[in-house]
Structure formats: structure tokens, C-alpha cells
């Protein structure tokens, strides 16, 4: 059996590889005698000898080759390609080839790559963006025994993007920080850099100033960045909810700029600072109407009265006209 794992998202591919190795050890090799992991870039051992060796007191042997397509060992690549073409990999070997590159440079590496992609068991780990990345965050947090608000997951996806190793580290911090409750957008704001809301602030600021052309350009920029209408809608809802909370504080004559107020509302001081100019442009009545319209949009989307992208464009169009 040959399994080919490749793609730029090395975090998910390593995660997947580890699960396969763990399963093999539990089900077939509890003593760890038949699992071999080879770094093809640094190893000095005979790689093909490892691939062809018989299992020791077991039915199967697992051999993991990492970095084979980027190594300078062309002879090994040629030998393996020949074995695959001739269907001469032993039946008792589970051969896993794990790669981070998608475009090999040498002729033989390209030929081997093309052949491997035709195997039955191939997994391509593309970099996640937009709703796919948000979905992964939601599932990953649950896998770690916690829960996260969708808005907070959207914020993480927008802020950190597809850097899964960094994202995993931040999730570890958030899960430990929010023990016994859902992770909120406020929690996320305390653990990420201040660029968290730059894009959505720019979009909402353009809406506030009724700059029609700029608004729709910003929305298209979001689509090009891999974010879908659901993400844009969620971030707009979040921003107007923040404006509602801050407007209420402002109308009661309290210090809207205080760090204590930001903490009480579960907001990053940076978010409060960026929101204050917008708060002063809206009355509470206007904000309540906008929030109600956003709820109606969500209801219409879920009841099939139009696509979310179309309804979002209609909503924004009414706001800026």
C-alpha cells in the first residue's frame, strides 16, 4: 500500500500522519518494531533497503519517507519510481510519502510526483482560507475539549490566516484561558496582534461614510482574500453589536475610552479606540434599526429567500444610499 500526503499545510498533514502512525502502533505494532520514519534530506542509511525490508514478527511494516521529492538523492527517486511502476513494492509494506512541496524541481522528482498523485490513497493538504479555515477552527477547538463563538473563529481566521502552526499555538492559549466557557471575540482580541479588525473597520467605516464605491470594493477584496459572504456578514454583525454597546455607554455619560470599560465589555482597547469615531456618527435608534435589519437578513438567508451574498449586497446598498 502506498499513501501520498502532500501540500503546503504541513500542520494538518503532520497531524494526519501522526494519527496514522498511532493507529498502526496500537493495532499492529504495540512494541514499535515495525515503524520506521526516514528524513530523506538528512539520513545516511539506505532508503530503499528500509522500503523493501520485511516486517519483524508481524504482518505489516510501516515506512514513512519525508522530504523525498526535495532531496538530492535522485537515485532513490528513480529506484522508487521504477518499483511503483512495476508494482514491486512488497504487499506487507505500508509506504507513506509525506511532502510539503507541490512543484518538484528536478525531472525525476516531477515524474515521481506525477506518479504518486495517481495512487489510490492521496491526500492534498491545501492552505485553508475563508469559511474552510473558520470551520477547521470550530472543529479543532471542540477536538481540544472546548468551544468557541463563530465570530471569534472568524476573527482568528482573518487575523492569523493559514499559518496553522501559529494558529494552533494561539488555540492552546485560548483553550487554557477560557476554561469552562466559550471562547469569545474578546478573548481572541487579547491574544492576537492589533491588526485584528483593520479590514472590517475599513469596510464599516466606508459604510458609515456612505462611500458606495469604496464599500463594494472592500467587499470584493474580502472575496478575493478567500472570505465568503458568511464571514463578511458575521464581522459586520459583530462590529455593529460593538457600536450598540459603546453607544449605550456613551449615552449614559460614562467614560467610553477607559480601559476598565473595554474590559467590562470584553473588548480589546484597540477595538474601542477604533470604534469611537463611528459611535459618534450613529444615534442609538439608527444602530438598533441596523441591528434589526441584520437579524432579518440572517433569517432570510436561513429560510432560503435569497443567497447570503445577494442579500448582503442589498443590505449594504440600502445603508450607503
C-alpha positions in Angstrom: 0.0 0.0 0.0 1.3 3.5 -0.9 -0.1 6.6 0.7 0.9 10.0 -0.6 0.4 13.1 1.6 1.4 16.5 0.2 0.7 20.2 0.4 1.7 23.5 1.9 -0.3 22.9 5.1 2.3 21.0 6.9 0.4 21.3 10.2 -2.6 19.3 9.1 -0.5 16.8 7.1 1.7 16.1 10.1 -1.4 15.8 12.3 -2.9 13.3 9.8 0.4 11.4 9.6 0.7 11.1 13.4 -2.8 9.7 13.6 -2.0 7.0 11.1 1.2 6.1 12.9 -0.5 6.0 16.2 -3.2 3.8 14.8 -0.6 1.4 13.3 1.2 1.1 16.6 -2.0 0.4 18.5 -3.4 -2.1 16.1 -0.4 -3.8 14.5 2.9 -2.8 16.2 2.5 -2.2 20.0 6.2 -2.9 20.6 7.3 -0.3 18.0 9.4 -2.7 16.0 7.9 -2.2 12.5 7.5 1.6 12.2 10.3 3.4 10.5 10.4 7.2 9.9 13.0 8.5 7.5 14.0 12.1 6.9 15.3 11.8 3.3 17.2 15.1 3.5 19.5 14.1 6.4 19.6 10.3 6.5 22.7 8.4 5.7 21.0 5.0 5.7 19.9 3.0 2.6 16.4 4.3 2.0 15.4 1.6 -0.5 16.6 -1.0 1.9 14.2 0.4 4.5 11.4 0.4 2.0 11.9 -3.3 1.0 12.7 -4.8 4.4 10.3 -7.4 5.7 8.2 -7.0 8.8 9.7 -8.3 12.1 7.4 -10.8 13.7 4.4 -9.0 12.3 2.1 -8.9 9.3 2.8 -5.4 8.2 5.6 -2.8 8.4 5.1 1.0 8.0 7.8 3.1 6.4 7.4 6.9 6.3 9.6 8.9 3.9 9.7 12.6 4.5 11.2 15.1 2.0 11.9 12.5 -0.7 10.9 14.9 -3.6 13.1 17.7 -2.4 16.2 15.5 -1.6 19.2 15.4 -3.9 19.1 11.6 -3.9 17.9 11.2 -7.5 19.0 7.5 -7.5 16.5 6.8 -4.7 13.7 8.7 -6.5 14.4 6.7 -9.7 14.5 3.4 -7.9 11.3 4.0 -6.1 9.5 5.2 -9.3 10.6 2.1 -11.0 9.4 -0.1 -8.2 6.0 1.7 -8.2 5.6 1.4 -12.0 6.4 -2.3 -11.8 4.1 -2.8 -8.8 7.1 -4.2 -6.9 6.6 -2.6 -3.5 6.0 -5.6 -1.1 2.4 -6.2 -0.1 3.4 -6.3 3.6 4.8 -2.7 3.4 2.7 0.4 4.2 4.7 3.1 2.4 3.8 6.7 3.3 5.4 9.5 1.4 4.9 12.9 3.1 5.8 16.1 1.2 5.5 19.8 1.8 6.3 20.8 -1.8 3.8 20.8 -4.7 6.2 21.6 -7.5 9.3 19.5 -7.5 12.3 20.9 -9.4 14.1 18.0 -11.0 12.9 15.9 -13.9 12.9 12.6 -11.9 11.2 14.2 -8.9 8.5 15.6 -11.1 7.9 12.2 -12.7 7.7 10.6 -9.3 5.3 13.3 -8.0 3.0 12.8 -11.1 3.0 9.0 -10.5 2.3 9.3 -6.8 -0.7 11.6 -7.4 -2.3 8.8 -9.4 -2.2 6.4 -6.4 -5.4 5.3 -4.8 -4.6 6.9 -1.4 -3.7 10.5 -2.0 -4.4 13.4 0.4 -3.7 17.0 -0.7 -3.4 19.5 2.2 -4.0 22.8 0.7 -3.8 26.0 2.7 -7.2 26.8 4.2 -8.9 30.2 3.8 -12.2 31.8 4.5 -15.1 29.6 5.6 -13.0 26.4 5.4 -10.4 27.9 7.8 -13.2 29.0 10.2 -14.8 25.6 10.0 -11.4 24.0 10.9 -11.0 26.3 13.9 -14.5 25.4 15.2 -13.8 21.7 14.9 -10.3 21.9 16.3 -11.4 23.8 19.4 -14.1 21.1 20.0 -11.4 18.4 19.5 -9.4 20.1 22.3 -12.4 19.9 24.6 -13.6 23.5 24.5 -16.0 25.6 22.4 -15.7 28.9 20.6 -18.1 31.5 19.3 -18.4 31.6 15.5 -17.5 35.3 15.5 -14.4 34.6 17.4 -13.4 31.8 15.0 -13.9 34.3 12.1 -11.7 36.8 13.8 -8.9 34.2 14.3 -9.2 33.1 10.6 -9.0 36.8 9.5 -6.1 37.7 11.8 -3.8 34.7 11.6 -4.9 33.3 8.3 -3.5 29.9 7.1 -0.4 29.8 9.4 -1.7 26.7 11.1 1.3 26.3 13.4 0.8 29.8 14.9 -2.9 29.2 14.9 -2.5 26.0 16.9 -0.4 27.8 19.5 -3.0 30.6 19.9 -5.8 28.0 20.3 -3.8 26.3 23.1 -3.6 29.6 24.9 -7.3 30.4 24.3 -8.5 26.9 25.5 -6.4 27.3 28.7 -7.6 30.9 29.2 -11.3 30.2 28.8 -11.7 27.1 30.9 -15.3 26.2 31.5 -16.9 28.6 29.0 -17.0 29.5 25.3 -14.1 31.4 23.8 -15.3 34.9 22.8 -14.1 37.5 20.4 -12.9 39.5 23.4 -10.7 36.6 24.4 -9.3 36.4 20.9 -8.5 40.1 20.9 -6.3 39.7 24.0 -4.1 37.1 22.2 -3.7 38.5 18.7 -2.0 41.5 17.2 -3.7 44.8 16.7 -4.4 44.2 13.0 -7.3 42.0 14.1 -10.0 44.4 12.8 -8.3 46.6 10.2 -10.1 45.1 7.2 -13.6 45.1 8.8 -13.0 48.6 10.3 -12.2 49.9 6.9 -15.3 48.3 5.4 -17.6 49.5 8.2 -16.0 53.0 8.1 -16.8 53.2 4.4 -20.4 52.2 5.2 -20.7 54.9 7.9 -19.3 57.5 5.4 -21.7 56.2 2.7 -18.8 55.7 0.2 -20.6 53.3 -2.1 -17.8 52.5 -4.5 -15.3 52.0 -1.6 -17.7 49.7 0.2 -18.3 47.3 -2.6 -14.6 47.4 -3.5 -13.8 46.3 0.1 -16.3 43.5 -0.1 -14.8 42.3 -3.3 -11.4 42.5 -1.6 -12.7 40.2 1.1 -13.9 37.7 -1.5 -10.6 37.7 -3.3 -8.9 37.0 0.1 -10.9 33.8 0.3 -13.5 35.1 2.7 -17.1 34.2 1.9 -20.4 36.2 2.4 -21.0 34.4 5.7 -17.7 35.7 7.1 -18.3 39.3 6.0 -21.8 39.2 7.4 -20.6 37.8 10.8 -17.9 40.5 11.1 -20.4 43.3 10.2 -22.8 42.0 12.8 -20.0 41.9 15.3 -18.9 45.4 14.6 -22.5 46.9 14.8 -23.0 44.9 18.0 -19.9 46.6 19.4 -21.2 50.0 18.3 -24.5 49.4 20.0 -22.8 48.5 23.3 -20.5 51.5 23.1 -23.3 53.9 22.1 -25.2 52.7 25.2 -22.2 53.5 27.4 -21.8 56.9 25.6 -25.4 57.9 26.1 -25.2 57.1 29.8 -22.3 59.6 30.1 -19.7 57.0 31.2 -16.0 57.1 30.1 -16.1 55.2 26.8 -12.4 55.4 26.4 -11.4 53.8 29.7 -9.5 50.5 29.8 -11.9 49.3 32.5 -14.9 49.9 30.2 -13.2 47.9 27.4 -12.5 45.0 29.8 -16.1 45.1 31.2 -17.5 44.8 27.6 -15.0 42.1 26.8 -13.3 44.2 24.1 -9.7 44.9 23.3 -8.8 48.6 24.0 -7.7 48.8 20.4 -11.2 47.9 19.2 -12.7 50.5 21.4 -10.3 53.2 20.2 -11.1 52.4 16.5 -14.8 52.3 17.2 -15.3 55.6 19.0 -15.4 57.8 15.8 -18.1 55.6 14.4 -20.1 55.6 17.6 -20.4 59.4 17.5 -21.8 59.2 13.9 -24.8 57.0 14.8 -27.7 57.5 17.2 -28.9 54.6 19.3 -32.1 54.5 17.2 -30.1 54.1 14.0 -27.9 51.4 15.4 -31.0 49.4 16.6 -32.6 49.6 13.2 -29.4 48.4 11.5 -29.1 45.5 14.0 -32.7 44.5 13.4 -32.1 44.6 9.6 -29.0 42.3 10.1 -31.2 39.9 12.0 -33.8 39.9 9.2 -31.0 39.3 6.7 -29.8 36.3 8.7 -33.4 34.9 8.9 -34.0 35.4 5.2 -30.7 33.6 4.4 -31.7 30.6 6.6 -35.2 30.4 5.1 -34.0 30.4 1.5 -35.3 33.8 0.5 -32.0 34.6 -1.3 -28.3 33.8 -1.3 -26.3 35.4 1.5 -24.1 37.3 -0.9 -27.1 38.8 -2.7 -28.9 39.8 0.5 -25.7 41.2 1.9 -25.2 43.4 -1.2 -28.9 44.6 -0.9 -28.4 45.4 2.8 -25.2 47.3 2.3 -26.7 49.1 -0.7 -29.6 50.4 1.4 -27.2 51.6 4.1 -24.9 53.6 1.8 -27.6 55.1 -0.4 
